[in-house]
Amino acid sequence: MEGLGDELTCPVCLELYTCPLLLPCQHNLCRRCAEAFLEAPAGEPEGAQAACSSEPAPPSPEDTPGSFACPTCREEVHLGDRGVDGLRRNLLLQNIIDRFKHAQSQLKRDAVPCLVCDAAPPRDAVKSCSTCKLSYCRECLQLLHPSRGVLANHQLVAPMESFDGMQKTVVCPDHKNKPVELYCMEDSTPVCSLCKLVGKHKEHDVAALEEVFESKKEDLQKVVEEMEGKMEKETTKIIELETKKAAIESHGAQVKSQIQTECNALIDIIREREVAMVAKVDEVVKDDTSKIQTFIDNSEKKVKSATSCLAYAKEAVKETDPACFLQSEQLVRGRVEQSTSMFFDDEEHTRIPTDRVSVNLSSAKSLMKGLDLPHAPVISSEKCSATAGEVTVSWDADGQDSDSKTSFDLAYIEWETSDDSGVFELHCSCDDESSDDPAIIVQNIRGNFSVVRGLSSDTKYKFQVCATDDSGGGVCPSASVSMVTLPFFFRFDPETAGKRLHLSERNTRAVKGDAIPSLPEVPGRFKTSTVFGDAAVSGGRHYWEVGTEDARYYLLGVAYGDVSREVNVGESAGGWGIERTSGDTYKAHDEGNSCEINFSPHPDKIGVILDYNAGFVTFQDANSKKVIHTFKVKFERPVYPAFSLWIGLGGISSVLKLHTGVSMPQ
């Protein structure tokens, strides 16, 4: 009875209903609350709660005409001459309340005392009599209420504290004290026998209460079960959503922690590089300044040595006595010239630049500024397209420019219809190599579209795009979208048709006849009465049908494009097919190897299922789905549908009719 309390609570007194009355609007109200409304129609009556919390009073013998607004929906409730007595007592609700109270008392394990016991204190009751409205302990029950005689028909129930609402008789609202015995089918309400005879239900169809009871109860049970099922699904959905919410929060916390860790690591690297680069600058400065200092020391030594010689020479120039001057002039000149010779032009120091070290971190700063989580791509459904085995997926990514460092991974999965497909979600596993997700990944896409080939025809796929920022941003997936490939469509290829094959009806009908000499000789044309389909299969699962109703001798198969043109398909390497040789006899040709097959009756139409990736081709009756034969092949290159025809006994021509673009059988 979990959650039932709200349904059993009066909207006025906010207590469990006592003597609940059913209003015309199908809401309920305590009898005392209804009477209080009539006493104070302008608003909620004072003391309503106190009135309803007491024992319910029996119906007033006096009429209480008037009206009041339903406290739940505010619809006006108009009472007739009988007043509140004209409202039906909701015995179903009263019974539910009684069971609710009993369940609550059982939970509290409160003992019900025996009401007739002489013991002090009274012993615990084991049964209550709904007729006597008394509770009995085991001894008193055996002594005072034997299960025989006039008391045999009394109803014994589990011990009850109160006998409120034990009155089970529903009385007619139009005929006082007359119990209802029938059910009006037109008004959907219980009525008494007088209502059918002389009342307003006289002309209405009625039925026995028990008959309608079983039917209505069964209908309600179905509704209850349906609601329970939906509630169970909704509860499961809530659990899934809560789990997903927790997963999102957990993942967000992990990513935040990862960002902080990675950024701290980057900061550590920057500081390490700062120390290393500064040390390198110090080393270069020390080396270059040491060399310059050597040049300075040498030059200072030369200047010091030449200074005294220069001073002496200047004094010699001041000499006015010719004899004295000329006597020492050569010696002085020699010393000056010797000192002058020390001052030669040395350009070695000019080769040492003052800015031998420099730094330019603009690209690194640009890269650092570009650190960000990539924008989630949005798949543009209007730009996407699909053919039989190929899908073009296009997407938009906000913030991406021509120099964008963002690459994309495309994940896709075949979408099988199932009961829970409505809630299945494809999680892109582009960055999780350990994932069990069966999605196929196309990685490192530059641009905003990708063409996926080798898909199955007439099949639903789910696609999702993940963006990865080359500067270090994480994977950001798009919402998944579904696309359906078209059914496999092809026609007979006239460039490969043997000269005795006549193609018509837009190359969907083939007949064996006389040779057509006007056909040009082309490298791909068969020498036999064989023709290929004009579409190759290089992946996925595909299906087509061939009408064989008017064919007597024929071969259906698949083959590589470079199979021999000199023999029928299957009689050499690279071909597989079934050949009808007589009424119920077929041959299976497997790259030159043959075996007989018996199959009856002869199908009017044969279906061919080619699963390139799984490695098999199956021929079956298109109507009964009964399998004729299956070849298991590990295909290595594209294969083509292949067909051959022969003229039967008496010159009867064989006709094959293509049926392509049809849905894949389930």
VOROBA-148286 format. One record per residue (C-alpha): x, y, z. Coordinates in steps of 0.02 Angstrom, whole numbers, plus 50000, padded with zeros to 5 digits. Each point is the difference from the previous one (the first is absolute). Layout:
BEGIN
XYZ;...
//
This chain:
BEGIN
500005000050000;501495011149974;499525017349938;498144997250034;499865012750141;499835015049883;498534991949910;499104996850166;500235017550072;498575012550005;500495016449913;499135010150138;500484992350167;501584991749931;499584984150097;499454983049938;498235001049933;498634996050126;498334995349926;500615005449825;498715006849879;500194999249810;499695016949917;499295001549823;501725005449939;500684983150060;501005007750142;499714995350182;499645009350161;499714995250181;498175001250049;500385011850145;501055011049882;498555000849877;498805004850139;501235013250061;500095007149822;498135002350000;500065008650168;501355012149939;499835001049809;501115015249982;501584990450041;500754985450090;499034997050160;500845002650164;500254984350098;499844988949847;501544990650048;499374997350176;498324994549935;500734987249881;501234993150125;498564994450111;498904984949971;498915001649844;498225004850037;498544990649925;499095008849858;498955014550062;498164996449995;499675017649943;500325005949823;501425012349977;499745008249830;501305011649924;501614999649899;501875002050022;501584999549894;501014984049993;501605003750097;501034990349872;499395006149829;498875014750054;498544992949901;498345005250078;499124985750090;498115002549999;499044990250130;498194995149981;498634999950128;500894986450098;501565010850023;501564990450049;498964984250015;499795000649811;501874997049975;500574982149984;501104992650133;501584993549918;500064982750076;501434994549888;501065014150068;499434996050178;500514981849978;501715005149935;500205011750149;499544985950119;501294988549919;501275014150006;499695002950185;500114981450033;501644998849903;500685014850096;499494992350166;500824983749949;501605009449961;499925008350171;499594983050076;498705008050117;498994986550087;498105001549996;499264996550173;498564988050026;498415010150027;499074986950102;501424993350105;499905000450192;501894999050015;500945015450057;500805005749890;498964992349858;500824986349899;500495003349818;498614996949875;500244986849866;498415003649900;498735013849976;498194997149950;499405012349870;498204995850044;500145001650189;501305013749981;500994992350144;501774993350016;500314983450089;501504991750078;500204981449969;499124994850161;498555012249980;499794995249817;499794981650043;498865003950146;498915014449937;500094998749810;499934981749946;500064996449814;498324991350003;498195004350027;499385017749969;501795006750003;500604988549861;499635013149865;500935013950087;501565006049910;501604998450100;501465010849945;501735004650064;499995010250160;499425017849968;500165015350111;498515008849922;498454994249908;499785016449906;499454997049823;499484982050029;498325003849922;500194991949829;498295003749927;499985013049862;498315008850001;499155008349852;500225019049996;498245002149929;499074987750112;500535001650180;500524984150091;499714989749842;501564989649962;500705000249824;499744983749907;500255004449817;501225009649891;499435012949873;501044997449843;499535016949927;500435010650152;501374988350065;499335000050177;499244987550124;498115001850022;498624991850101;498544989949930;498815014750020;501095010549884;499714987349863;498134998950033;499495018050031;501575010550010;501035009649874;500894984149945;498374991849946;500435000049814;501854996350024;500904983549976;500484992350166;500994984850052;500294990050158;501285007550118;501034984050011;500104998549812;500585017949976;501114998650155;501034985949925;500155008749831;500445017150072;501204992450125;500884990649861;500105016049896;500695009850147;501254986150035;500635001349821;500175018950018;500904997650166;501184987249925;500335011449852;500365014550117;501124989050107;500954994949844;500215018049947;500515005150175;501264985950005;500725005849833;500005018050060;500864994750162;501294990549899;500205015449891;500275010850156;501334987850062;500845000449829;499925019049995;500685001350177;501394987949953;500365010349844;499965016150100;501234992750125;501084993849856;499995017549922;500475007950166;501344986950030;500705002249825;499975018950020;500964998550163;501264988549916;500235011949854;500205014950119;501294990450098;500874995049839;500015018149940;500765005850165;501294986149995;500465003349819;500085018950025;501094997850155;501124988649898;500095013349864;500445013150132;501364988650068;500684997549824;499995018949970;500935003250161;501274986449959;500255007649829;500155017250078;501424994150112;500844990949856;499875014649879;500605012650129;501494988850039;500394998749815;499935019049983;501185001750149;501194987749919;500025009349833;500215016950086;501424993350107;500904992649850;499835015449891;500445012550137;501534989550044;500615001449821;499665018649997;500925002150165;501544991549925;499965012649858;499855014250126;501494993650103;501104998449845;499555017449940;500315007650172;501714991650006;500455007449830;499405017350048;500994999550163;501584994349911;499835013449865;499585014250121;501785002150069;500754998549825;498795013049935;500405012150142;501874998149969;499765002949812;498965015650034;501425006950108;501274995849864;498975010049876;500165015050115;501944999449987;500695015849915;501834995049987;500244991849830;501524990150051;499184992950155;498384996049905;500864991349855;501124990450116;498504990350075;498675002349865;500224982749924;499884991550170;498425009450045;499234996649828;500384981550018;499144999050170;498485009649935;499864989049846;500184984550107;498605005950115;498935005049853;500184982949924;499074992750149;498425009349948;499434989449853;498174998949941;499264984750089;498184996749949;499794984050097;499015008850137;498775006649870;499484982149961;499294998050175;498195006449991;499215008750146;498344990849973;500614982549968;498534993350104;498195005049976;498294992950039;498354999749906;498594990550085;498585007149897;499564983149923;500054991850171;498925013950072;498794998249855;499914981450031;499725002850185;498635012649966;499194987349885;499844987250139;498154996550013;498704986549992;499434998549819;498245004949952;498824985349986;499654997049816;498185000049942;499544987749863;499035009149863;498624988049950;499535010649849;501774998449932;500114981250027;499534987449866;499914981249979;500044987649857;499914981050002;501694997150081;500685017450031;499615014450118;500675017849996;500025007750174;500215018950015;500165010350158;500275017750063;501255004850134;499875017550075;501635009250015;500904989749868;500935010349869;501144996149854;501514998850114;499084989450128;501004987050093;498434989750028;499864982649928;498484988650003;499654981750028;498414992449930;499224985350093;498574989849928;499064984350045;498664989549918;498375003550089;498964984550030;498195002950048;499634993450174;498825003450145;501255011650084;500625008549842;499065015650051;501155002350148;501614993249926;501355012849982;501594998649898;501495005850102;501445004949888;501534990050050;501245009449892;501155003050148;499744983350087;500874985549919;499474988350140;498155003149972;498874985549954;498945011749895;499794991749830;500075016849911;501165001449851;501135015250007;500625010749855;501425010050078;500895016549972;498815008149877;500485017549943;498515009749940;498154999450035;499394984449911;500424981949972;499404986949876;499764982850078;500014985849873;499744981350009;498395001150101;498524988249993;498535005349894;498265003250071;500775001350174;499875012850139;501645006950070;500415011650143;501385012949974;500955010850123;501425012349973;501375003750128;501075015749993;501794999850062;501065015850018;501804997149945;500575013150127;499534988350139;498115001550019;499014984550038;498734990349901;498305008349982;498644989149922;498475005449904;498264993550027;499724983949902;498885000049846;499264985549902;499994997549813;499304986049893;500914993949846;498974996949844;499584982549938;501264992549879;499575005149822;500794994549837;499594994649822;500754988149874;501625007149929;499864999849809;501895002149983;500254982650076;498504991049922;500374985449883;499405002649821;498584987550018;499235009450146;498655012449957;499755013550134;498405010350012;498885009750119;501405012050045;501244985650020;498984990850132;499424985649887;501154987449915;499514987249867;501084986949913;499815001649811;500975001149836;501685008649997;500035018749976;501445003049877;499895018850016;500614999850179;501775007150011;501434989450065;500525007050167;501234992550125;498694996650133;498724991049889;499674981650039;500204986949863;498644989950087;498205005150031;500485009050160;499765017750062;500575009750153;499035012550102;500615017949980;500395002550186;501424992250099;499974995550184;501555003250107;499254999250173;498424998250102;498444989549978;498895001349845;498474991749926;499184998149831;498714988749921;499884991749829;498374994649919;500234982149936;498204995549960;500364999749812;501764993150014;500394981649965;501894999450001;500965013850085;501405004450121;499995013150137;501595004950092;501345012650042;501755002049931;501545010950003;500115012649859;501514991449922;499224982649990;500274990549837;498815005249860;500224983349910;498994989250121;498455001550107;500115007950173;500584987550131;500894988749876;501645009250031;500865009350142;499135015450067;498184994749973;498614991950102;498244995749942;498544987949993;499454992649833;498304992449966;500304984849890;498264992050004;498355000950095;500574998150181;501864997749971;501295013550024;501895000849998;501045010550117;501565006549912;501405005250119;501515006349901;500044984749886;499334987450126;498194994249981;498724990350102;498184995549970;498575007750101;498204994250005;498735013650035;498135000349971;498875007649951;500855011149873;499915018050066;499155013549898;501235012250075;501714997250078;500755011750129;501885002550015;500785005950164;501825005349983;500925004050161;501725005549944;500735002850174;499294984150076;500584990249847;498464991249932;498745000649859;498324991450023;498694995449870;498234997450063;498194999049945;499505018450011;498234995650054;500234985650123;501755005650054;500564981849986;501874999249967;500594991749839;501885001350030;501305010650089;501805003049947;501285004950131;501335011049923;501355011550065;499795013849872;501595009249953;499405012949874;498375007049932;498734987549934;498615002149873;498294991549986;500104987549856;498694991349892;500004986949861;498604993349888;499784984949884;498654994849877;499014984950059;499404984649908;498935004249851;500825017049981;499055007750146;500845016150053;500405003950181;499625016950075;500735008250155;499215015450078;500985010950122;499175006650158;501215011750087;499775014350121;498964988450109;500074999450190;501154988250091;499044984950070;499934999050189;
//
